[in-house]
């Protein structure tokens, strides 16, 4: 099923995601679900929902249609529904609407919802609807997993740059065309490849991964079924590329990951690189860095049992202004280390400075050397700590005197 890749049964219970900004609804429904031997995860809005869906699977989604105060037109929920349906047309989604919202419910059904429930509902009826929807027959969900993990292939972020990548995946994924995925190492190329496979007719077949730098792995090419993920064809010489072209099974769909697509010989490119999808660097994705950071923070907090941990405003400023040489992968590693080594419920800018790779963020505080955006970081730290210089200095990893000197330099 949509949740975990195979149907749930009554003994194991269902895994349901509730997207609703009302915590009281979540708490009440959570009790009812436990009594029915089902599991309920709660997201208060689209960003949290997409984060959860990128890291685990659910048999069904229960989707409220309004999340912001004063909103009643259902536009927020319908936009999320469209996004979820576009990324996984087989998703089992039940929408929540008020009695006066039948028009919105009809629009939701046309947009891909499996069913709807009216407020107020009886928990027994709601659970019966979710059970029926989650276990309905029909095309098996096709959302693939990232290679070597059990995470669904969803691209996190709302920037125009990553939206263009999602659009290309939706257009080209269902075709048999060979695709080369380029972009900086660590930017999410493997995730894009997995999403392409998830969108393809071969999604039910395994994605055979071949690192072409490893001669021993070439033996997997001839026996591959469904689709091939070819890593680093651009690093092969002319003779090896020609050999690869002749080894490729005629029916196999090929997806390649390359640093330099132009280095792929034209004859091979016609087979494995008809279209190039360039994954944008993190610097081109704007506030996606914060969306990703919060996603990685949630994952790390769950893994290390540090519930309630959050990013301070100064930490968010540091994340926006930092250079991430290892791209999204480097950001994830820095957040995980900060969760492990930080103290209390708040991740401060100093936690990120102290725990990230040496070139990813400003140098350690002992050198009193912040980057060219230190004014913004200092202002954020002062705001966060209500202009208590001692507390702001601690958050930034500076002595009180060092912070005063920097404030004077920047006219603060």
C-alpha positions in Angstrom: 0.0 0.0 0.0 0.9 3.7 -0.1 2.4 3.5 3.4 5.0 0.7 3.5 5.1 -0.9 0.1 2.8 -3.8 0.9 -0.7 -4.1 2.2 -1.3 -3.9 5.9 -3.6 -6.4 7.6 -5.8 -6.1 10.6 -3.2 -7.7 12.9 -0.5 -5.2 12.1 -2.8 -2.2 11.9 -2.6 0.8 9.6 -0.2 3.7 9.6 -2.1 6.9 9.1 -0.8 10.5 8.6 -3.1 13.3 9.9 -2.4 16.7 8.5 -4.4 19.2 10.7 -3.3 22.3 12.6 -5.7 21.4 15.5 -3.7 19.6 18.2 -6.9 18.7 20.1 -8.2 16.9 17.0 -4.9 15.0 16.7 -4.9 14.0 20.4 -8.5 12.8 20.3 -8.0 10.9 17.1 -4.7 9.5 18.3 -6.6 7.8 21.2 -9.2 6.4 18.9 -6.6 5.1 16.5 -4.7 3.3 19.3 -7.9 1.7 20.5 -8.5 0.4 16.9 -4.9 -0.8 16.8 -3.8 1.7 14.2 -0.9 4.2 14.3 -1.4 7.9 13.8 1.4 10.4 13.0 0.5 14.1 13.1 1.7 17.0 11.0 0.4 20.6 11.7 0.8 21.8 8.1 2.2 21.1 4.6 5.9 21.5 5.5 5.7 19.0 8.4 3.6 16.6 6.3 6.1 16.6 3.4 8.9 16.1 5.9 7.2 13.0 7.4 6.3 11.6 3.9 9.9 12.0 2.8 11.1 9.7 5.7 8.4 7.1 6.2 5.4 5.5 4.5 1.7 5.6 5.4 -1.2 3.5 4.4 -3.5 6.5 4.1 -3.4 10.3 4.7 -6.2 12.2 6.5 -6.0 15.7 5.1 -7.6 18.8 6.6 -7.9 21.6 4.0 -7.1 24.8 6.0 -4.0 25.4 8.2 -3.7 29.1 8.7 -5.9 31.2 11.1 -8.9 32.6 9.3 -8.5 30.4 6.2 -11.7 28.6 5.2 -11.5 28.3 1.4 -9.5 25.0 1.4 -6.9 26.4 -1.0 -3.9 25.4 1.2 -5.2 21.8 1.5 -6.1 21.5 -2.2 -2.6 22.7 -3.1 -1.0 20.1 -0.9 -3.4 17.4 -2.2 -2.4 18.3 -5.8 1.3 18.1 -4.8 0.8 14.7 -3.1 -1.2 13.3 -6.0 1.3 14.5 -8.6 4.2 12.8 -6.7 2.2 9.6 -6.1 -1.0 9.2 -8.0 -1.8 6.0 -6.0 -1.7 7.8 -2.6 -4.8 7.0 -0.5 -6.0 10.4 0.7 -9.1 11.2 2.7 -9.9 14.9 3.0 -11.7 16.6 5.9 -14.3 19.3 5.2 -17.1 21.1 7.0 -20.8 20.5 6.2 -20.8 23.7 4.2 -17.8 22.6 2.2 -19.3 20.1 -0.2 -18.1 22.1 -3.2 -14.5 21.9 -1.8 -15.0 18.2 -1.2 -16.0 17.7 -4.8 -12.9 19.7 -6.0 -10.7 17.5 -3.7 -12.2 14.3 -5.2 -11.5 15.6 -8.7 -7.9 16.5 -7.6 -7.2 12.9 -6.6 -8.7 12.4 -3.1 -10.0 8.9 -2.5 -12.8 10.0 -0.2 -13.9 12.8 2.2 -15.4 13.1 5.7 -17.6 15.8 7.1 -17.1 17.7 10.4 -18.1 16.8 13.0 -17.5 13.0 12.5 -17.9 9.9 14.6 -14.5 8.3 15.2 -15.8 4.9 14.4 -17.1 6.1 11.0 -13.9 7.9 10.2 -11.7 4.9 11.1 -14.0 2.7 8.9 -13.5 5.1 6.0 -9.7 5.1 6.4 -9.6 1.3 6.7 -11.7 1.0 3.5 -9.6 3.5 1.6 -6.2 2.1 2.7 -7.2 -1.4 1.7 -9.0 -0.6 -1.5 -7.9 -2.5 -4.6 -6.3 -0.8 -7.5 -2.9 0.1 -8.9 -0.1 -0.4 -6.4 1.5 2.7 -5.2 4.7 3.4 -7.0 6.6 5.7 -4.8 10.1 4.2 -4.8 12.7 4.2 -2.1 16.1 5.9 -2.2 18.9 3.4 -2.9 20.0 1.6 0.2 17.5 3.3 2.5 13.8 2.9 3.2 13.0 6.5 2.6 10.4 7.5 -0.1 11.8 9.4 -3.1 10.4 12.8 -2.3 12.2 16.1 -3.0 12.0 18.5 -0.1 11.8 22.2 -0.9 9.6 24.9 -2.3 12.1 27.0 -4.4 11.6 27.5 -8.1 14.8 25.7 -8.8 13.7 22.4 -7.1 10.1 22.9 -8.5 11.6 22.8 -12.0 13.3 19.5 -11.2 10.0 18.0 -9.9 8.3 19.2 -13.1 10.9 17.5 -15.3 10.6 14.3 -13.3 6.8 14.3 -13.8 7.2 14.9 -17.5 10.1 12.6 -18.3 9.8 9.9 -15.6 7.0 8.0 -17.3 8.8 7.8 -20.6 11.5 5.3 -21.6 14.0 8.0 -22.3 17.5 7.7 -21.0 18.2 10.5 -18.4 21.5 11.8 -17.0 21.3 13.6 -13.6 24.0 16.2 -13.0 24.7 18.7 -10.4 27.1 19.1 -7.4 28.0 16.0 -5.4 25.8 15.8 -2.3 23.0 17.9 -3.9 20.5 15.0 -4.1 21.3 13.4 -7.4 20.5 9.9 -6.1 17.2 11.1 -4.8 16.3 12.5 -8.2 17.2 9.3 -9.8 15.0 7.3 -7.4 12.2 9.8 -8.0 12.6 9.2 -11.8 12.4 5.5 -11.3 9.3 5.9 -9.1 7.6 7.8 -11.9 8.4 5.2 -14.5 6.5 2.2 -15.8 9.3 0.0 -14.3 8.8 1.3 -10.8 7.6 -2.1 -9.6 10.9 -3.6 -10.7 14.1 -3.1 -8.6 16.5 -0.3 -9.6 19.8 -2.0 -10.3 22.7 0.3 -9.3 26.0 0.0 -11.0 29.0 2.0 -10.0 31.0 2.0 -13.3 34.2 2.7 -11.5 34.0 -0.8 -10.0 34.8 -3.4 -12.6 33.2 -6.1 -10.6 29.8 -4.4 -10.7 29.7 -4.5 -14.5 28.4 -8.1 -14.3 25.1 -6.8 -13.0 24.4 -4.9 -16.2 23.4 -7.9 -18.4 21.1 -9.4 -15.9 19.3 -6.2 -14.9 15.5 -6.1 -15.0 13.5 -2.9 -15.2 15.9 -0.1 -14.8 19.6 0.6 -14.5 21.2 3.4 -12.4 24.6 4.0 -13.9 27.0 6.0 -11.7 29.9 8.0 -13.3 29.8 7.0 -17.0 31.6 10.3 -17.7 34.7 8.9 -16.0 35.0 6.1 -18.5 37.4 6.2 -21.4 36.2 6.0 -25.0 36.7 2.2 -25.3 34.9 1.5 -22.0 32.0 3.7 -22.9 31.6 1.8 -26.2 31.8 -1.5 -24.3 29.1 -0.2 -21.9 26.8 0.8 -24.8 27.0 -2.8 -26.2 26.4 -4.4 -22.8 23.2 -2.5 -22.0 20.0 -4.7 -22.3 17.7 -3.4 -25.0 14.7 -3.2 -22.8 16.4 -1.6 -19.8 15.5 2.0 -18.8 18.8 3.8 -18.1 19.3 6.6 -15.6 22.8 8.0 -15.2 24.5 10.2 -12.6 27.4 12.2 -13.9 29.6 15.2 -12.9 30.3 16.1 -16.6 27.6 14.9 -19.0 29.5 16.5 -21.9 32.2 13.8 -21.3 29.7 11.0 -22.3 30.3 10.0 -25.9 27.5 10.8 -28.3 26.8 7.2 -29.1 26.4 6.3 -25.5 24.6 9.5 -24.7 21.8 8.6 -27.2 21.1 5.6 -25.0 21.6 6.9 -21.4 21.4 10.7 -21.7 18.7 11.8 -24.0 17.7 14.4 -21.4 19.8 16.0 -18.7 18.3 17.0 -15.3 20.6 19.4 -13.4 20.1 19.3 -9.7 20.6 22.9 -8.4 23.2 23.7 -5.7 21.9 24.7 -2.3 22.9 28.3 -2.9 20.3 28.4 -5.7 17.5 27.2 -3.5 16.9 30.1 -1.2 15.0 29.3 1.9 15.0 25.6 1.0 18.0 25.4 3.3 15.7 26.1 6.3 13.1 23.6 5.2 15.7 21.0 4.7 17.4 21.9 8.0 14.1 21.5 9.9 13.5 18.1 8.1 16.9 16.8 9.1 16.4 18.2 12.6 13.2 16.2 13.0 14.9 13.0 11.8 17.9 13.4 14.1 15.7 14.3 17.1 13.7 11.2 16.5 16.8 9.0 16.1 18.5 10.3 19.2 15.3 10.8 21.3 15.6 14.6 21.7 12.0 15.5 21.1 11.1 19.2 21.0 14.5 20.4 19.9 14.4 23.5 17.6 16.6 26.0 15.7 17.1 29.4 17.2 16.7 32.5 15.0 20.5 33.0 15.1 21.0 29.4 14.0 18.5 30.0 11.1 20.5 33.1 10.0 23.7 31.1 10.2 22.2 28.3 8.0 21.1 30.9 5.4 24.5 32.5 5.1 26.7 29.5 5.4 28.5 27.9 2.5 27.9 24.1 2.3 30.7 22.5 0.2 29.0 19.1 0.6 25.6 20.6 -0.3 22.5 19.0 1.2 24.5 16.0 2.5 26.8 18.4 4.4 23.8 20.3 5.8 22.3 17.0 7.1 25.5 16.0 8.7 25.9 19.3 10.5 22.4 19.2 11.8 22.8 15.7 13.1 26.0 16.5 14.9 24.4 19.6 16.4 21.5 17.5 17.8 24.0 15.0 19.2 26.3 17.5 20.8 24.1 20.5 21.6 22.6 21.0 25.0 19.0 21.9 25.9 16.0 22.1 23.5 17.5 24.8 21.2 20.2 24.5 18.6 22.1 27.8 18.6 24.4 29.2 15.9 27.4 28.3 18.1 26.3 24.6 18.0 26.4 24.7 14.2 29.7 26.5 14.2 31.3 24.1 16.6 29.9 20.9 15.0 30.0 21.4 11.3 32.8 20.7 8.9 35.6 23.3 9.1 34.8 24.9 5.8 31.0 24.7 6.0 30.4 27.6 8.5 32.4 30.3 10.1 35.6 29.3 11.9 35.6 28.3 15.6 34.9 31.1 18.0 38.4 31.0 19.6 39.6 32.8 16.5 36.9 35.5 16.8 36.4 35.2 13.1 32.8 35.2 11.7 32.2 35.3 8.0 31.2 38.4 5.9 27.6 38.0 7.1 28.4 38.3 10.8 26.4 41.5 11.2 23.2 39.6 10.4 24.2 36.8 12.7 24.9 39.2 15.6 21.7 41.1 15.0 19.7 37.8 15.1 21.4 36.6 18.2 20.7 40.0 20.0 17.1 39.8 19.0 16.8 36.3 20.1 18.2 37.1 23.6 16.4 40.4 23.9 19.7 42.4 23.6 21.3 40.6 26.5 24.9 40.8 25.3 26.2 38.0 27.6 23.6 35.6 26.4 24.0 36.6 22.7 27.8 36.2 23.0 27.4 32.7 24.4 25.0 31.7 21.6 27.6 32.9 19.0 30.5 31.2 20.8 32.2 34.6 21.6 33.4 36.2 24.7 31.4 39.2 25.9 34.3 41.6 25.1 34.7 40.1 21.6 31.0 40.6 20.8 31.2 44.2 22.0 34.1 44.9 19.6 32.2 43.4 16.7 29.1 45.4 17.6 31.2 48.5 17.6 32.7 47.6 14.2 29.2 47.1 12.7 27.7 50.2 14.4 25.3 48.1 16.5 
